[in-house]
Amino acid sequence: MRREEFYREARDDLDGPLHGLTVLDVTKVWSGPLATGLLADMGADVIRVELPYGRDGEVPPEIPGTGLSWFRETVNRNKRSVGLDLRQPADREAFLQLVRDADLVVENYKPGTLDEWGVGYPDCRRVRPDIVFVSITGWGQYGPDIDRPAYDPVVQAASGWMALNGDPAGRPVRAPTFLADELAGLHAAVGALAALTHRDRTGEGQHVDVAMLDSLLASSCGLLTLAATGAPPARWGNQTDFAVPSNVYRCLDGEVYLSVALDKHWRALAETLGRPELARAPGYGRGAQRRQNRVEVDGLVAQWCGSRTVDEVMAAFRAAHLVAERVRTFSEVAADPQVSARDMLQPTVLHNGTVAPLTGPAVKFSRTPTRIRRGAPAAGADSRDVLRDAVTQPDGA
């Protein structure tokens, strides 16, 4: 399918499928801003509530040539910003006025913090009975650990995920991305949309509780079940317990990853390696046999790849319709025509007038396309407009 065909019925009068939805973003760091960022990308009017002239999310390094943090600019695009200190009575009342006309509040403070400030779920519900209120925390709103602080790598460690990551003979390794934050943000966005759907059907709002720990466990391929039933998973590094060969293989000028999950793929690989007699040979022909013969099978592939360039290896693998890819750097990926064709880097004017290629939305909508409409706002940049609109809107509008 060509791009033009996919978007042939696209509308140009909406910002996305969530156009018309109003979200109050009372979040910091990454999990909460990511959740609201996904909603903003899909067209919601996300109003970020933060300290006036604050510096939340200004984490180094800066995007070259912009003077602005990659962190804040990435996760807060497509939002507006109102400067409020929710600990102050006047600002608290201004926030609750915004809640009257909002569909959704998303926050990621420690449990009880917003309640202490007078802007928690009970307070918001008093002014908007059908409000959907999403809370993202490390450990959830209830349970014995709710008072413990949490950052992404801490949750990776506590969840068991970090213990499974890394070389089998090495030490535990954290994910290079904010994995627990990312998954909590994704689950929060999905949970928010589910709660909004329920509200639209019944008129009932609710409190949505998302824990980073729960999110990482729920997105761990069911391994928690194995551990709970006496079959704890082992650390495999770049290999897997169920498919052989599956590994990173060194070439003369780089590395490739190959995974053979099907016996027919092994037969194609045996031909490619110049060892057709191994296609159905004992110890090789069936997946269970290859798992028992892991070292020998893996060594054959490693030896073959080691005498060839990445291009030579990939050309042979693709000719055989094998599941393989070169191991690339992010810099290489940024220059990939496929990444460009999918709009995964979108030149965006930032609030100081500079331009940067920001990572675009993942989901594509044929009828209601999404895009990065604006860069992240400076803290409080939209306060006048947002607060003026809140004052001039009649209750229930």
C-alpha positions, 0 to 999 in steps of 0.5 A: 500500500502506498502512503497516499492510498492509506490516507485517501479519506483523511480529514484535515479539520481535526487534530486526531481521533481525540480532538475535543478531549480536554486533559489536565496534565499534573505530572513530572519526569517521564511516565505521566508526561508520556501518558498525556503526550500520547493523548496529545499526539492523538488530538486531545487538548492537553493542558500541562499544569506546572510551576510558573517558570519551572524547569521540570524535565530539563534533563541533559543533554540539549538537542544540538543547536536548540539550547533545549532539553531532549527530555522535555521537548520529546515528551511535552510536545503538542501540549499547552502549559499553565503555570500554577503552584497547587500548594497555594490556595488561589492556584488550587482554586484556579486548577479546580476551575479548570477541572470543571471543564476537563474530561481527564486528570492525569497525575504521577505524584506519590499517593496522597500528595494531591489530596494534601494539596486539596486537588486529589480525586475527591476534590476534583470529583466534587467539582466534576462528578464524572471526572476520570482521574488517572494516578501513576505511581511506582507501587500503586494506591494501595498495598504495603509498599505505597510509601516507597519512592520509585524511579524507573531503574529501581522498578526494573530492579524490584520487578525481577526484570533487571535480573533477567537482562544482560549476559548470563555470566555477567551482572544484571543490566537495566534497560537503556530506555525508561522501560517501566516509565514507558509501560506505565505511561502506555497502560495509563493512556489505555486505562484512561481511554477505557474509563472514558468509554465507560463514562460515555456509556454510563455517566460514571467517572472513576479513579484509575490506578496505574503502578509502574511495578504492575505495568512492567510485570504485566508486560513481561510475557507471562514470566511471573506465572512461571516464577510463581509456579516453580519454573523461574525463567533464566537469563539468556542474554541475546539467546532464547530458551525456545529458538536455536539459533537465536543470537547476535553474530559478529561479522567482519565489519559489524554484527547481525541478529538471526532468529530461527523459530521454525524448522523450515527456516533452519532448513533454509539456513542450512542451505545458506551455510553450505551445510544442506546435510544438516537440514534434517540431520539428528541433532539439527532438524527439529527445534527440540534437537537444536535446543539440546545441541545449542553450542554446536548449532550456534557455533556453526552460524557464528563461524559462517558469519565471522568470515563475511561482511554484514552486507554479505551476510544480510544479502544471503539471509534475505535471499533465503527469507530468514528473520535477521537484521543488522545491529544498528546504532540510533544514528544509523536508524535516524537516516533510514528511509523507512523511518522517514517514510513513516514520519518517525522524525518530524521537523518541529519548531520549538518554543524558542524558534529553533527547529529539531526533528522530534520522534513522531507518533507510532500509531497511524490513523487513516481517517484522523491523521496525527502529527506533531503540531507544536513543540513543548511549551515553555512553563506557563506559556499558555497561562493567560489563555487557559485561565481566561477561558476557564473563567469565561466558560459557564459551569458545565459548558 
